[in-house]
Amino acid sequence: MLSMDGNGNGIPYEELKMVKQESKEKSEDYVGESLGLGRPIEWTYTMRRHMQEVVPGVFLGPYSAASRSNLQSLQDHGITHIICIRQAIEANLIKPNFPHSFKYLVLDIADTATENIIQHFKKVKLFIDESLSLGGRVLVHGNAGISRSAALVLAYVMETYNLSQVQAYLIVQQRRFCINPNEGFMMQLREYEPIYKAEQMLKSNQQSWEGQCRKRTIHQMDANYQQDKIGDVTNS
């Protein structure tokens, strides 16, 4: 079970206590600034109706931020890609409103503790990375911008910046204070942390091995070249 912090947010108490202890030596403000973000914004209740940039180029917000009346706002913020999260029964209410103006990724996810959201983490990361590599900016929204969309953004921040679940939560919450993924999503985020770290280690080891193979190949080519030169001199 998840404990709640003093603000009623779903962070495991023991993990939150550990991060707060670490923060005495290195504040979370510094972590956020190291990601290219300024100091945390001063949150007001009405801000939950708008989108916020949580890490460079990635915005999190409610469906209203992508509604028909907010096309100009999306363009003013430089949004080029939108991830729309909804359940099948919400399809008539939460939908891509500007398919000719933005590239969409639409995901069918229910906001329930038993929903398998972890299966979407890689797809979301690939979509966001593709957008940023093209110089674009991404809005991730569900209905309220609190649970489903927040969980997907948390997974992206964790893996992209090599952070723990709690570190990512605190950084994203500093930009959008109202985030509160359901208990099942929080559990899957904790499970995802060792998974992505193991994948990164495997990839790093693979790259190191390939680099060593290239070096050996070059050395072997040099050795063969020297032997050929010696053979030519001998034959002459």
N, C-alpha and C positions, 0 to 999 in steps of 0.2 A: 504493500500500500504506500501511496505517496503521502508525505507530510506536507503541510502548507507553511509557507513562510509568513512573515508578519503582514504581508500584503494580500494573502489569500491566493498566492500563485502556486502552481503544482510543481515544486522543486523538492526532491527528497531532502529531509531536514539534515541528515548527517553530511550529505554532499555539499549542501549550501553552507553549513557551518565550516567545512573544510576550506571552501573557496573564500569565505569571508576572512578566515585566518590568513590565507595566502595573500589576500588583498591588502593586509596591513603592510606587507613588504612591497607589493607591486599592485597599484590600484587598477580597477577595471577601466577607469578612464584612460589610463595609459594603453591598455590593450586595445581599446576602441580606436584611439588615435593612431596606433601602429598599423591599423587596417585602412588608414586613409580617411578616418572619420573625425569630426571635431568633437567637442565635449557634448555630453548628453543634452537633449533638448528638454525644456521645461514643459512637462505634460499637462494638458488640460483635457477635460472629459470630451469636449467637442472634437478633439483631434482624432478620436477613434473613427470618425466618419470620413476621414481623409487617408491617403496613403503616405507612408514615410519611407525614406531611403535608409535601409538598415545596414547595408554594406555598399561600397561603391558600385553603382549601376543596378542595384537590386532593390526594388520597392515592395513593400508589404502593405496591404490595405483591404478594405471591404469591397463588396461588389459595387457599391455606389460610386467608388472611384473610377470604375470602368463603365458606368452607365451612359446612356445616350446623351445625357446633358453635360457630360464631362470630357467630350472629345478634345476640346481646346486645351483643357488642363493636361491631359495625357500628352498632347503634342508639345505643350510648353515645357513639360518635364523631360522631353526627349525619349519617351517610351516608344519602343519599336516592337517588342515582343510581350505577350500576355499569357500567363498560365491561369486558366479558369478552372477552379475546382468546384464540383457540384455532385450531388447525388442524382440518380436518374429521375426521381420524382420532382427534382428542382429544375429540370431542364427548361421548362417554360418560363421560369423566373430568373435563373442565373444562366446566362448564355453569352457567346461572343457577339458583341454589338457592332464591331467594326472589322469584319473579316477581310475587307479590301484595304484597310489602313494599317493593320498590325498582323504579325504572325502569331497564331494561337497554338497553345497546347491545352487541350481540354481533357481533364481527368475525372473519372467517375469514382468519387470517394465519399463514403458516409461518415458523419461525425459521431462514430460510436467507438467504444473502447475495444470492441472485437474486430474492428476494420483493419485489414492488412495494408497499412500505409507504407511500410518499409519497402515493398516491391516497387514503389514509384520513385524512390530516392535517386537512383542512378539516372532514370529518364529525365527527371527534373534538372539534375546537375548538367547533363549533356545539353539540354535545351538552353539553360542559362549561359553555360560556357560558350556555346555557339553564338548566342546573341552578343555577349561581351567581346568575343574575338572579332566580330564584325563592326565593333564600335557602337553597338546598340545598348539599350537599357530595358530592363524587364520589370513588369508588375506581376506579382503573385497575389491572387485574391481568391477567396471562397465566397462565403456569404457575409460574415462579420469581420473577417481578417483576424480571427482570434485563435482558432484551433487547427483546422486542417491546413490552411495556407501557412500558418505559423510553424507547424511541425515540418513542413517541406522546406521552408526557409532555414529553419534550425539545422536540419540535416545538411543542407548546402553549405551553411557557414561552418559547421563542424568539419566537414571533409575538406573544403577549400582552404581553410585557414589552420587546419590541424589542431582543432580545439576540442576540449571535452564538452559533453552535453551541457554541463552547468555553465562553463565559460561562454559558450555560444548563447545560452538562454539569457544570461545577464547582459551581454552585448546587444542582442536583439531587443530585449525588454527596455534597454536604455533609449532605444529609438521609437519603439511602439510598446508603451507600457501595458496595454490591455491584453497582450498575448496570454493565452492560457490553454494550451493543448490538453485534450482529455487524457485521462490516466493511461489508457492503452497506447496512445501515441507517445507519451513520455517514456513508457517502458520500452517501446520499440526504438526510440532514439538512444536509450542507454545500451540496448543490444547492438545498435549499429556502430557505436564507437569502436569496440575492438575489431569489428568486421572491416571497417574502412581502413583502420590503422594496419591491420594484417595485410590487406591488399596493397597498401602503399609500400610496406616493407618488402613484399614479394616483388613488386614492380621495380623498386630500387635495387634489389638483389639481381633481378634479371638484367637491368641496364648495366650494372657493374660487371656481370658475367659477360655480356655482349661486348663491353668495352675491353675487357681482358682478352677476349677472343680476337678482336680487331688488332690489338697490339701484337698478339702472338703471330697473327697472319702477316702483319707488316714486317716483324722481325724475321719471319721465315722467308719472306720475299727478299729482304736485304741479304740474308745468308745465302740464298740460292743465287742471287746476283753476284755476290763475291766469289762463290764457287765457279760460276760461269766465267768470270774474269780470269781467275787462276787457271782454269782449263784452257782458255784462249791463249794465255801467255805460254803455257806448257806446250801446246800444240804448235805454236809458232817457233 
